[in-house]
């Protein structure tokens, strides 16, 4: 990272984070509403009841507004890989670019084709073809998410590639290993299910507004019943995928897990911190301050999560830095300082190899290549200056994770209560719960954002885990230009968000239209 302005790295990260967080305001609602409106149109197809057609069309309208704004932010996000992260794009473009290309060519065009039929094909195509178009629009959006999440999962756990010393690039050797890795599959289901939960919360909250205003009671109650069942199933399933996420993080990103838990000293039978307050005096992994002012643990749960054994050893931040413990694959962990030294050897050997090849000295090139291949596993560590740089932001990871988990538990309770009030009480008359449902909508967004903070901040300092540090991935730009575009995007995205909210509120106030 020598010669690169730290401010440039920070501003480039901030700009990408800004774009990603705004984009994720729109994606999960798109995924959730896509399924809910398709279920409602299926009810119309099966019953022929115009009530269901009217209901489906209302939620389709809100889906369309949200979808359009989400596309705009998504396109900017992909362009930023080339503008702000050109070294990253060069280093792994052969791998990372493949799923993004498939997403653009296959999924996006699939959505674009069938969304036109969905919106403008009423009474122009058969009921069966229109229903198929609605489902295919949702499937297209979900497939789009699949390929984006495959790309992100590869950044968390890079597999299916080899490093080419002649081009200084990583090249894909096993497409299916990249596309169907367990990390990618689990990340896909966890992320999509979170979108389903948000969609269900949104439908329940908006429907409760109609109940509060004494309008469209049949429409509102029908929407609530479908959304609450759908949301409860998704909320229970996300617990399963969340457990899978924790297991894969423990296997492939132990430092992230340690940061999430504020886990500094490894132990057997480690407990999971259910609640806790971090000690603000604890600034580095090796200072003498206790990590917590207060905590409540679930005994042995962290070991169960990480290794599926109640008494398994879970390394802490100190252990990962110092090495010497037995890793999950049975090998002994190297100290971080040795990884850095071996990474530096790999960098020097790569330079010697390229110089020897340029000079036509095959014997020297072969010797340098042998040295490089012996240390290539730690190539990325060669760019790390200090071992403390390998520790992500513990405070942000610890609290973001707990916000996500606590809200996830709340959503299960929320949907269960909604269903109880719908089938055992008269929800239409319980005004206080209408307010609860509406106030739950922003909590769905907060939970999703917290989850992505854990996923991305927990991976730092790596753009690609153990392979490419963030500081090396950044483009060599003038920091002032990145600052300028940051604030331009902030203004642009905020205007788009305000416009979307205003348009949505206007359409919600109008209510479902008569066919």
C-alpha positions in Angstrom: 0.0 0.0 0.0 3.1 2.2 -0.2 2.6 5.4 -2.1 -1.2 5.3 -1.8 -3.0 8.0 0.1 -4.9 6.6 3.0 -7.5 9.3 2.5 -8.1 8.0 -1.0 -8.7 4.5 0.3 -11.1 5.8 3.0 -13.1 8.0 0.6 -13.2 5.2 -2.1 -14.6 2.8 0.5 -17.0 5.4 1.8 -18.3 6.1 -1.8 -18.8 2.4 -2.5 -20.5 1.8 0.9 -22.8 4.8 0.3 -23.9 3.4 -3.1 -24.2 -0.2 -1.8 -26.3 0.9 1.3 -28.7 3.0 -0.8 -29.0 0.1 -3.4 -29.9 -2.3 -0.6 -32.8 -0.1 0.4 -34.5 -1.1 -2.9 -33.3 -4.6 -3.6 -34.9 -6.5 -0.6 -38.3 -4.9 -1.1 -38.2 -5.8 -4.8 -37.5 -9.5 -3.9 -40.2 -9.6 -1.2 -43.0 -7.8 -3.2 -42.2 -9.9 -6.3 -43.3 -13.1 -4.5 -46.2 -11.7 -2.6 -47.8 -10.1 -5.6 -47.3 -13.3 -7.6 -49.0 -15.3 -4.8 -51.9 -12.8 -5.0 -52.2 -13.1 -8.7 -52.2 -16.9 -8.4 -55.2 -16.5 -6.1 -56.9 -14.5 -8.8 -56.0 -17.2 -11.4 -57.4 -20.0 -9.3 -60.6 -18.2 -8.0 -61.4 -15.7 -10.8 -62.2 -13.3 -8.0 -61.6 -9.7 -9.2 -60.7 -8.7 -5.6 -57.4 -10.6 -5.9 -56.7 -9.0 -9.3 -57.2 -5.6 -7.7 -55.0 -6.5 -4.7 -52.2 -7.9 -6.9 -52.2 -4.8 -9.2 -51.8 -2.4 -6.2 -48.7 -4.2 -4.9 -47.4 -4.5 -8.4 -47.5 -0.7 -8.8 -45.4 -0.3 -5.6 -43.1 -3.0 -6.8 -42.6 -1.2 -10.1 -41.7 2.1 -8.5 -39.2 0.5 -6.2 -37.7 -1.7 -9.0 -37.0 1.3 -11.2 -35.0 3.2 -8.6 -33.1 0.1 -7.6 -31.9 -0.5 -11.1 -30.4 3.1 -11.2 -28.4 2.6 -8.1 -27.3 -0.9 -9.1 -25.9 0.3 -12.4 -23.8 2.9 -10.6 -22.5 0.3 -8.1 -21.2 -1.9 -10.9 -19.5 1.1 -12.7 -17.6 1.9 -9.5 -15.7 -1.4 -9.8 -14.0 0.1 -12.9 -13.7 3.7 -11.7 -12.7 3.4 -8.1 -11.4 -0.2 -7.9 -9.5 -0.7 -11.2 -6.7 -2.7 -9.5 -9.3 -5.0 -8.1 -11.0 -5.4 -11.5 -7.7 -6.1 -13.1 -6.5 -8.6 -10.5 -9.7 -10.7 -10.4 -11.8 -9.5 -13.3 -11.7 -12.8 -15.1 -13.5 -14.4 -12.1 -15.6 -11.6 -10.6 -16.7 -10.3 -14.0 -18.3 -13.6 -15.0 -21.2 -13.7 -12.6 -21.8 -10.0 -13.1 -22.0 -10.5 -16.9 -24.4 -13.4 -16.5 -26.5 -11.3 -14.2 -26.7 -8.5 -16.8 -27.2 -10.6 -19.9 -29.6 -13.3 -18.5 -31.4 -12.1 -15.4 -31.7 -8.4 -16.2 -33.1 -9.0 -19.7 -35.4 -11.7 -18.3 -36.8 -9.2 -15.8 -37.1 -6.4 -18.5 -39.0 -8.7 -20.9 -41.6 -10.1 -18.5 -42.1 -7.0 -16.4 -43.5 -5.3 -19.5 -46.0 -8.0 -20.0 -46.8 -7.9 -16.2 -47.6 -4.2 -16.2 -49.2 -3.8 -19.7 -50.5 -7.2 -20.5 -53.7 -7.2 -18.4 -56.6 -8.1 -20.7 -54.1 -8.4 -23.6 -52.7 -11.8 -22.9 -54.2 -14.9 -21.4 -54.6 -15.1 -17.6 -52.1 -18.0 -17.6 -49.5 -16.2 -19.6 -49.8 -13.1 -17.5 -49.5 -15.1 -14.3 -46.4 -16.8 -15.7 -44.9 -13.3 -16.6 -45.5 -12.1 -13.0 -43.7 -15.2 -11.6 -40.9 -14.9 -14.1 -40.4 -11.3 -13.3 -39.9 -12.3 -9.6 -37.7 -15.3 -10.6 -35.6 -13.0 -12.8 -35.1 -10.6 -9.9 -34.1 -13.5 -7.7 -31.7 -14.9 -10.3 -30.2 -11.5 -10.6 -29.6 -11.6 -6.9 -28.0 -15.0 -7.2 -25.2 -13.9 -9.5 -24.5 -10.7 -7.5 -24.3 -12.8 -4.3 -22.1 -15.4 -6.0 -19.7 -12.6 -6.8 -19.8 -11.3 -3.2 -19.5 -14.8 -1.7 -16.3 -15.3 -3.8 -14.8 -12.2 -2.2 -15.5 -13.8 1.2 -14.2 -17.2 0.2 -12.2 -17.2 -3.1 -12.1 -20.6 -4.8 -12.1 -22.1 -8.3 -9.1 -20.0 -9.6 -5.4 -20.0 -10.1 -2.9 -17.1 -10.1 -1.1 -16.5 -13.4 2.3 -15.0 -12.8 2.7 -14.0 -16.4 -0.4 -11.8 -16.4 -0.4 -11.1 -12.6 -4.1 -12.0 -12.6 -6.2 -14.6 -11.0 -8.0 -16.7 -13.6 -11.0 -18.9 -13.2 -10.4 -22.7 -13.5 -13.7 -24.0 -12.1 -16.8 -22.0 -12.9 -19.1 -24.3 -11.0 -17.0 -24.2 -7.9 -17.4 -20.4 -7.9 -21.1 -20.5 -8.8 -22.2 -23.2 -6.4 -19.9 -22.8 -3.4 -21.6 -23.5 -0.1 -20.8 -20.0 1.0 -22.5 -18.6 -2.1 -25.6 -20.9 -1.7 -26.0 -20.0 1.9 -25.5 -16.2 1.3 -28.1 -16.3 -1.5 -30.8 -17.9 0.7 -30.0 -15.7 3.7 -30.1 -12.5 1.7 -33.2 -13.4 -0.4 -35.0 -14.5 2.8 -34.2 -11.2 4.4 -35.8 -9.5 1.4 -38.9 -11.7 1.7 -39.2 -10.6 5.4 -38.9 -6.9 4.5 -41.5 -7.3 1.7 -43.9 -9.0 4.2 -43.3 -6.3 6.8 -44.0 -3.6 4.2 -47.2 -5.2 3.1 -48.5 -5.7 6.7 -47.5 -2.1 7.7 -49.1 -0.5 4.6 -52.2 -2.6 5.0 -52.5 -1.6 8.7 -52.4 2.1 7.5 -55.6 1.3 5.5 -57.2 -0.3 8.6 -56.2 2.7 10.7 -57.9 5.0 8.2 -61.0 2.8 8.0 -60.4 2.2 4.3 -60.3 -0.9 2.1 -60.7 -3.4 4.9 -61.2 -6.5 2.7 -58.1 -5.6 0.7 -56.0 -4.9 3.8 -57.0 -8.1 5.6 -56.4 -10.3 2.6 -52.9 -8.7 2.1 -52.1 -9.1 5.8 -53.0 -12.8 5.9 -50.8 -13.6 2.9 -47.9 -11.4 4.0 -47.9 -12.6 7.6 -47.8 -16.3 6.7 -45.1 -15.6 4.1 -43.1 -13.4 6.5 -43.3 -15.9 9.4 -42.1 -18.8 7.2 -39.2 -16.6 5.9 -38.3 -15.4 9.4 -38.0 -19.0 10.6 -36.0 -20.1 7.6 -33.6 -17.2 8.0 -32.6 -18.6 11.4 -31.4 -21.7 9.7 -29.5 -19.8 7.0 -28.1 -17.5 9.7 -26.7 -20.5 11.5 -25.1 -21.6 8.2 -23.6 -18.2 7.8 -22.0 -18.4 11.2 -20.6 -21.8 10.5 -19.0 -20.8 7.2 -17.6 -17.6 8.7 -16.0 -19.6 11.4 -14.4 -22.0 8.8 -13.2 -19.4 6.3 -13.1 -16.0 8.1 -12.2 -16.7 11.8 -11.1 -13.1 12.3 -14.5 -11.9 11.3 -16.2 -14.3 13.8 -13.8 -13.1 16.5 -14.6 -9.5 15.8 -18.4 -10.1 15.8 -18.1 -11.8 19.2 -15.5 -9.4 20.8 -13.6 -12.7 21.2 -10.0 -11.9 22.0 -8.8 -15.1 23.7 -9.6 -18.5 22.3 -11.1 -21.2 24.4 -12.8 -24.6 24.3 -16.5 -24.6 24.9 -16.8 -20.9 24.0 -20.0 -19.1 24.8 -22.0 -16.9 22.5 -22.5 -13.3 23.8 -26.2 -12.8 23.8 -26.0 -9.3 25.2 -23.0 -7.2 26.1 -21.3 -3.8 26.4 -17.8 -3.4 25.0 -15.1 -1.7 27.0 -14.3 1.5 25.0 -10.8 1.5 26.5 -10.0 -1.7 24.7 -8.4 -0.2 21.5 -6.1 -2.9 20.3 -6.0 -6.7 20.4 -2.9 -6.8 22.7 -3.7 -4.1 25.3 -4.5 -5.2 28.9 -8.1 -3.9 29.1 -10.9 -6.4 29.5 -13.0 -6.5 26.3 -16.4 -6.2 28.0 -17.9 -3.9 30.7 -20.8 -6.4 30.9 -21.9 -9.5 29.0 -24.4 -12.3 29.1 -23.3 -15.5 27.4 -25.1 -18.6 26.1 -22.7 -21.4 27.3 -20.8 -23.4 24.6 -23.0 -21.9 21.9 -20.1 -20.3 20.0 -18.3 -23.6 19.8 -21.5 -25.3 18.6 -22.0 -22.6 15.9 -18.3 -22.7 14.8 -17.5 -26.3 14.9 -20.7 -28.2 15.7 -19.1 -29.5 18.9 -19.9 -28.1 22.3 -16.3 -28.2 23.6 -14.5 -27.3 20.4 -11.8 -24.6 20.5 -12.7 -21.3 18.9 -9.7 -19.0 18.3 -9.9 -15.4 19.4 -8.2 -12.4 17.9 -5.0 -12.9 19.9 -4.8 -16.5 18.7 -5.3 -15.6 15.1 -2.5 -13.0 15.3 -0.1 -15.1 17.3 -0.9 -18.5 15.5 0.1 -21.9 16.9 -3.5 -23.2 17.3 -5.0 -26.1 15.4 -7.2 -24.9 12.6 -10.5 -26.5 11.5 -8.7 -28.3 8.6 -6.2 -29.9 11.0 -3.3 -27.6 10.1 -1.4 -25.4 12.6 -2.1 -21.7 12.1 0.9 -19.5 11.3 1.6 -16.3 13.2 0.4 -13.2 11.3 3.9 -11.9 11.2 5.1 -15.0 9.4 2.2 -14.8 6.9 3.3 -11.2 6.1 6.9 -12.3 5.7 6.0 -15.1 3.4 3.7 -12.8 1.4 6.6 -10.4 1.0 8.7 -13.2 -0.3 6.0 -14.1 -2.8 5.9 -10.5 -4.1 9.7 -10.3 -4.4 9.8 -13.7 -6.2 7.0 -12.6 -8.6 9.0 -9.5 -9.5 12.2 -11.6 -10.0 10.3 -14.1 -12.1 8.9 -11.4 -14.4 12.3 -9.7 -14.7 14.0 -13.0 -15.5 11.4 -13.8 -18.2 11.8 -10.4 -19.7 15.6 -11.0 -19.9 15.2 -14.5 -21.2 16.9 -16.2 -18.2 14.8 -19.3 -18.0 16.8 -20.9 -15.2 16.4 -17.9 -12.9 12.8 -17.6 -13.9 12.1 -21.2 -12.9 13.9 -20.7 -9.5 11.9 -17.5 -8.8 8.6 -19.2 -9.8 9.4 -22.1 -7.5 9.9 -19.6 -4.6 6.7 -17.8 -5.6 4.6 -20.9 -5.7 5.9 -21.9 -2.2 4.5 -18.7 -0.8 1.7 -17.7 -3.1 -0.9 -18.7 -0.5 0.1 -15.6 1.5 0.7 -13.3 -1.4 -1.9 -10.8 -0.2 -0.4 -10.6 3.3 2.7 -9.1 1.7 0.9 -5.8 1.4 -0.1 -5.7 5.1 2.2 -3.3 7.0 1.3 -4.2 10.6 -0.4 -7.1 12.1 -2.9 -4.8 13.9 -4.2 -4.0 10.4 -5.6 -7.5 10.2 -8.1 -6.8 13.0 -11.5 -5.4 11.7 -13.6 -2.9 13.6 -14.7 -4.9 16.6 -17.2 -2.3 17.9 -19.1 -1.9 14.6 -19.2 -5.6 14.0 -20.2 -6.6 17.5 -23.2 -4.1 17.7 -24.3 -4.5 14.1 -24.5 -8.2 14.5 -26.7 -8.0 17.6 -29.0 -5.4 16.0 -29.5 -7.8 13.2 -30.2 -10.8 15.4 -32.4 -9.0 17.9 -34.5 -7.6 15.1 -34.7 -11.0 13.5 -36.1 -12.4 16.7 -38.6 -9.5 16.9 -39.8 -10.2 13.4 -40.7 -13.8 14.3 -42.7 -12.5 17.2 -44.3 -9.8 15.1 -45.6 -12.1 12.4 -46.8 -14.6 15.0 -48.7 -11.8 16.8 -50.2 -10.6 13.5 -51.5 -14.0 12.7 -53.0 -14.4 16.2 -54.7 -11.1 15.9 -56.0 -11.8 12.4 -57.5 -15.3 13.2 -58.3 -15.0 16.9 -59.1 -11.3 17.4 -60.3 -8.5 15.2 -57.1 -6.8 14.0 -59.1 -4.2 12.1 -60.1 -2.7 15.5 -56.8 -2.9 17.3 -55.5 0.6 16.5 -52.4 0.5 18.7 -51.1 -2.5 16.7 -51.6 -0.6 13.4 -49.0 1.9 14.7 -46.7 -1.0 15.7 -46.9 -2.5 12.2 -46.2 0.8 10.5 -43.2 1.5 12.8 -41.8 -2.0 12.1 -41.2 -1.1 8.4 -38.0 0.9 9.0 -36.8 -1.8 11.4 -36.8 -4.2 8.4 -34.4 -1.9 6.5 -32.2 -1.5 9.6 -31.8 -5.2 10.0 -30.8 -5.7 6.4 -28.2 -2.8 6.6 -26.8 -4.2 9.8 -26.3 -7.6 8.2 -24.4 -6.1 5.3 -22.2 -4.1 7.7 -21.2 -7.3 9.4 -20.5 -9.0 6.0 -18.4 -6.3 4.6 -16.8 -4.5 7.5 -16.0 -7.9 9.1 -13.9 -8.8 6.0 -11.6 -5.8 6.3 -8.7 -5.2 5.6 -9.4 -7.5 2.7 -11.2 -6.7 -0.6 -10.9 -10.4 -1.2 -10.3 -12.5 1.9 -6.6 -13.3 2.4 -5.9 -12.5 -1.3 -6.1 -8.8 -2.0 -6.1 -6.0 0.7 -8.5 -3.1 0.1 -5.7 -0.6 -0.1 -4.1 -2.4 -3.0 -7.4 -2.8 -4.8 -8.2 1.0 -5.1 -7.7 3.0 -8.3 -5.0 5.7 -8.2 -7.3 8.7 -8.4 -7.1 12.2 -7.0 -8.8 12.1 -3.6 -10.6 15.4 -4.3 -12.4 13.8 -7.3 -13.6 10.9 -5.1 -14.8 13.3 -2.4 -16.7 15.3 -5.0 -18.4 12.3 -6.5 -19.2 11.0 -3.0 -21.2 14.1 -2.2 -22.7 14.2 -5.7 -23.9 10.6 -5.2 -25.1 11.4 -1.7 -27.3 14.2 -3.1 -28.5 12.2 -6.1 -29.3 9.0 -4.1 -31.1 11.1 -1.4 -33.2 12.8 -4.1 -34.1 9.5 -5.7 -35.0 8.1 -2.2 -37.2 11.1 -1.4 -38.8 10.9 -4.8 -39.5 7.2 -4.4 -41.0 7.7 -1.0 -43.2 10.6 -2.2 -44.4 8.6 -5.2 -45.1 5.5 -3.1 -47.0 7.5 -0.4 -49.1 9.2 -3.2 -50.0 5.8 -4.7 -50.7 4.3 -1.2 -53.0 7.2 -0.4 -54.9 6.6 -3.7 -55.3 2.9 -2.8 -56.1 0.0 -5.0 -57.8 1.0 -8.2 -61.1 -0.5 -9.5 -60.7 -2.7 -12.5 
